[in-house]
């Protein structure tokens, strides 16, 4: 079964052009696995596969619908359809049994990626829809899914019982559906239907209705859902530069990084990224003066040490020369005595 709408829909990593049509994946054997449910009523006459056989209650067949075992002991019930590959599911059409619609007050729809998932357990599954308990469900429900998934699950929980005025509501849980249609796209073989989302979207995921990057941007510094402008605090062509300290928290210019309304107090510079203050400047000046004084003192000390070293060397030289003169004088006196004795 196909559905056609004059919309362009961007889904998951695929873009669905709905003016061509979406496929009911539950009717394409290549794309769906075997549906299962928590327990079948009536010795398997109303088994889970009845909900995807293409037959409706109006067809008059007794087994055109599936439903689970009821009874007070059953407070939880589920029905699920696994898909054979990761598919982009845009929406569901759920056809409940006409006489038991209100038994599904508060029911939920899950998507999951692990075939072993059973709602409402954690893991690969999460809720995409929960029915508003203040109103009664409709016999035919159109549920927006807008997700990449490997399966769809319906879940009904009566713990605790729901407070509702809907006629026909019961306190036990059951899933009674005659047909579940899953509209979406599973691969790029439908070239006239499926196209890639914009790579600027995180993991190539986008909204199925308008192509916006609702799951975030591939560039973490860009602002979703358009992924064209930088997030507050970033600038530059690639939003890879940080803004300075703009006054009143205003955003800096996306291209230049300059603050259009000036800098916050104690900040200056072309991009308001240099910190200053009177106290800070005084401290810096004091530290600079101390540093200069230490340098001058060290140089004077080195000069004094050098001068003292030079003077000590000269003193040693003088003493050495004096000792040599005494030695020469003693030698001369000795020669004079030898001469006198000789004569």
C-alpha positions as a printed Julia matrix, in Angstrom:
343×3 Matrix{Float64}:
   0.0     0.0    0.0
   1.25    3.47  -0.84
   0.54    6.91   0.56
   0.98   10.09  -1.45
   1.23   13.66  -0.16
   2.41   16.95  -1.74
   5.27   17.29   0.74
   9.0    16.85   0.72
  10.02   14.76   3.72
  13.55   14.31   4.99
  13.99   11.22   7.14
  16.91    9.83   9.07
  19.7     9.51   6.58
  17.2     9.6    3.73
  14.99   12.25   2.2
  11.5    11.02   1.32
   9.83   12.85  -1.54
   6.23   12.14  -0.66
   4.82   13.44  -3.9
   6.04   10.12  -5.3
   4.83    7.93  -2.36
   5.99    5.99   0.68
   5.83    2.23   0.86
   4.02    0.24   3.53
   7.05   -1.68   4.76
   4.8    -4.16   6.6
   3.63   -5.42   3.21
   7.09   -5.79   1.63
   8.55   -9.14   2.61
  12.09   -7.96   1.9
  11.88   -5.34   4.63
   9.98   -6.89   7.54
  10.55   -9.84   9.82
   7.98  -11.99  11.64
   5.73  -10.04  14.04
   5.27  -11.37  17.58
   3.17  -10.49  20.61
   3.18  -11.09  24.35
   0.56  -13.9   24.16
  -2.05  -14.82  21.56
  -5.73  -15.16  22.42
  -7.81  -18.09  21.17
  -5.26  -20.84  20.57
  -3.28  -18.75  18.14
  -6.3   -17.86  16.0
  -5.61  -14.18  16.62
  -1.85  -14.34  16.15
   0.49  -11.38  15.65
   0.83  -11.92  11.88
  -2.86  -11.11  11.42
  -2.01   -7.43  11.95
   0.16   -7.28   8.8
  -1.75   -9.58   6.42
  -3.44   -6.74   4.56
  -6.9    -7.77   5.8
  -9.19   -5.37   7.67
 -12.03   -5.93  10.11
 -14.45   -4.67   7.49
 -13.5    -7.64   5.31
 -15.6    -9.77   7.63
 -13.03  -12.47   8.36
 -13.0   -13.64  11.96
  -9.22  -13.84  12.11
  -8.46  -10.58  10.33
  -7.26   -9.08  13.63
  -4.66  -10.01  16.22
  -5.02   -9.59  19.95
  -3.31  -10.76  23.08
  -4.65  -12.7   26.03
  -6.7   -10.56  28.41
  -7.61  -11.12  32.05
  -6.8    -9.47  35.35
  -3.46  -11.21  35.61
  -2.24   -9.49  32.45
  -1.18   -5.95  33.28
   1.22   -5.59  30.34
   0.84   -6.46  26.68
   2.92   -5.84  23.56
   3.01   -6.41  19.81
   6.11   -5.8   17.69
   7.29   -5.93  14.09
  11.04   -6.24  13.41
  12.49   -4.87  10.18
  15.22   -6.66   8.24
  17.38   -3.54   7.94
  17.67   -0.02   9.28
  14.7     1.79   7.78
  13.36    5.25   7.86
   9.82    5.11   9.27
   7.78    8.24   8.72
   4.45    7.27  10.3
   2.13    4.42  11.28
  -1.54    3.77  10.62
  -2.94    1.58  13.4
  -6.4     0.01  12.97
  -7.81   -1.16  16.33
 -10.71   -3.58  16.72
 -13.86   -1.48  16.59
 -15.42   -2.88  19.76
 -12.35   -2.64  22.01
 -10.64    0.61  21.04
 -10.82    2.14  24.54
  -8.96   -0.78  26.05
  -5.88    0.94  24.61
  -6.12    4.18  26.61
  -2.53    5.25  27.38
  -0.86    2.89  24.89
   2.66    3.67  23.6
   4.66    3.19  20.41
   8.33    2.22  20.58
  11.09    2.0   18.0
  14.06   -0.33  18.5
  17.26   -1.55  16.82
  17.68   -4.91  18.56
  15.26   -7.68  17.53
  15.34   -9.05  21.09
  13.85   -5.84  22.47
  10.63   -6.22  24.45
   8.9    -3.04  25.66
   9.22   -1.29  27.99
  12.73   -2.57  28.82
  15.7    -0.29  28.3
  18.35   -0.86  25.66
  17.87   -0.23  22.0
  14.24    0.88  22.25
  12.62    4.19  23.11
   9.17    5.76  23.04
   8.07    7.9   20.09
   4.4     8.21  21.11
   2.27    7.91  24.25
  -1.51    8.26  23.97
  -3.04   11.09  26.01
  -5.08    9.44  28.76
  -7.39   12.43  29.1
  -8.99   11.58  25.76
 -10.16    8.36  24.18
  -8.1     6.8   21.36
  -9.51    6.71  17.83
 -10.18    3.48  16.03
  -7.64    4.49  13.35
  -4.57    6.24  14.74
  -2.03    8.11  12.58
   1.21    8.08  14.59
   4.22   10.17  13.53
   7.44    8.22  14.04
  10.04   10.15  12.02
  12.9     7.83  13.06
  15.54    5.5   11.74
  14.75    2.12  13.24
  14.9    -1.65  12.86
  11.49   -2.26  14.4
   8.16   -0.95  15.68
   6.43   -2.03  18.91
   3.02   -1.29  20.47
   2.78   -1.43  24.25
  -0.11   -1.29  26.72
   0.48   -1.02  30.46
  -2.11   -1.0   33.26
   0.29   -0.68  36.21
  -1.12    1.38  37.81
  -4.58    1.49  36.19
  -5.3     4.59  34.15
  -7.9     7.04  35.47
 -10.15    7.6   32.47
 -13.8     8.15  31.63
 -13.57    6.36  28.27
 -16.37    3.74  27.99
 -15.18    0.17  27.6
 -11.91    0.74  29.44
 -10.64   -2.3   31.33
  -7.93   -2.63  33.96
  -6.14   -5.49  32.22
  -3.73   -4.89  29.34
  -4.28   -6.12  25.81
  -3.25   -5.23  22.27
  -6.06   -5.75  19.75
  -5.18   -4.53  16.27
  -6.55   -5.51  12.89
  -3.84   -3.89  10.79
  -0.61   -1.97  11.36
   0.78   -0.11   8.36
   4.37    1.13   8.53
   5.13    3.84   5.99
   8.72    4.67   5.2
  11.77    3.87   3.13
  14.48    1.27   3.71
  17.24    1.96   1.18
  18.41    4.14  -1.68
  17.12    1.8   -4.37
  14.04    3.99  -4.55
  16.02    6.66  -6.33
  12.9     8.67  -7.17
  11.79    8.52  -3.52
  14.85    8.46  -1.22
  17.76   10.87  -1.21
  20.48   11.67   1.38
  19.99   14.34   4.01
  22.39   17.28   4.05
  25.8    16.17   5.43
  25.78   19.2    7.72
  23.3    17.26   9.88
  24.69   15.1   12.69
  25.16   11.52  11.44
  23.18   12.53   8.33
  19.93   12.55  10.34
  17.25   15.12   9.62
  13.56   15.83  10.11
  11.35   13.88   7.75
   9.04   16.82   7.11
  11.37   19.7    6.3
  14.98   18.45   6.24
  16.05   20.41   9.31
  18.85   18.98  11.44
  16.72   18.25  14.51
  19.28   15.76  15.89
  22.1    18.32  15.85
  24.85   19.42  13.47
  27.92   17.57  12.24
  29.84   20.67  13.38
  29.25   20.76  17.13
  29.84   24.54  17.21
  26.97   25.29  14.82
  23.41   25.88  15.89
  20.68   23.39  15.02
  18.35   22.96  13.26
  19.68   25.03  10.34
  23.39   24.43  11.08
  24.43   27.64   9.35
  25.03   30.04  12.25
  27.58   29.59  15.02
  26.45   28.78  18.53
  26.83   31.6   21.05
  30.47   31.91  22.01
  31.93   30.81  18.65
  32.86   32.62  15.44
  34.8    32.21  12.19
  33.89   30.55   8.91
  33.97   27.13  10.53
  32.79   28.38  13.93
  36.12   27.1   15.25
  37.15   30.31  17.06
  35.89   31.47  20.45
  34.36   34.89  20.98
  35.83   37.39  23.41
  34.03   38.98  26.35
  31.31   41.09  24.74
  29.3    43.54  26.83
  26.04   42.29  28.33
  26.71   38.83  26.96
  26.03   39.88  23.37
  27.17   37.58  20.56
  30.25   38.59  18.65
  30.29   39.04  14.88
  30.18   35.56  13.3
  32.9    36.4   10.75
  35.28   38.85  12.44
  34.78   37.89  16.09
  34.45   41.57  17.1
  31.93   42.66  19.72
  29.41   45.04  18.06
  28.54   46.77  21.36
  31.99   46.82  22.91
  33.74   44.83  25.61
  32.75   43.81  29.1
  34.33   45.71  32.0
  38.04   44.93  32.48
  38.41   43.55  28.94
  39.83   45.22  25.84
  41.51   44.4   22.55
  40.01   44.14  19.07
  38.12   40.99  20.08
  37.74   41.79  23.79
  40.07   39.02  24.85
  42.66   41.0   26.86
  41.97   41.43  30.57
  42.82   44.63  32.44
  41.94   46.61  35.6
  43.47   49.41  37.72
  44.39   46.98  40.49
  45.65   44.4   38.04
  47.7    47.02  36.19
  49.16   48.3   39.5
  50.13   44.78  40.5
  51.68   44.17  37.1
  53.6    47.46  37.34
  54.85   46.57  40.82
  55.94   43.11  39.71
  57.66   44.63  36.7
  59.49   47.14  38.92
  60.57   44.35  41.26
  61.8    42.3   38.32
  63.77   45.26  36.95
  65.24   45.99  40.4
  66.34   42.39  40.75
  67.98   42.5   37.35
  69.82   45.77  38.18
  70.86   44.44  41.58
  72.16   41.25  40.07
  74.16   43.15  37.46
  75.65   45.48  40.13
  76.53   42.5   42.25
  78.2    40.79  39.34
  80.12   44.0   38.54
  81.26   44.3   42.18
  82.4    40.7   42.24
  84.29   41.2   39.0
  85.95   44.37  40.33
  86.96   42.66  43.58
  88.37   39.78  41.6
  90.45   42.13  39.49
  91.76   43.96  42.57
  92.69   40.69  44.24
  94.59   39.6   41.15
  96.52   42.89  41.11
  97.35   42.48  44.81
  98.68   39.0   44.21
 100.75   40.28  41.33
 102.19   43.06  43.5
 103.07   40.63  46.29
 104.71   38.32  43.79
 106.81   41.15  42.37
 107.83   42.24  45.93
 109.04   38.76  46.77
 111.14   38.73  43.61
 112.79   42.04  44.58
 113.69   40.68  48.04
 115.22   37.59  46.47
 117.3    39.76  44.12
 118.47   41.94  47.04
 119.58   38.9   49.01
 121.46   37.56  46.02
 123.22   40.93  45.53
 124.28   41.08  49.21
 125.74   37.6   48.89
 127.78   38.6   45.88
 129.12   41.64  47.69
 130.29   39.53  50.63
 132.03   37.09  48.28
 133.78   40.0   46.55
 135.02   41.53  49.8
 136.39   38.25  51.03
 138.18   37.71  47.78
 139.9    41.04  47.92
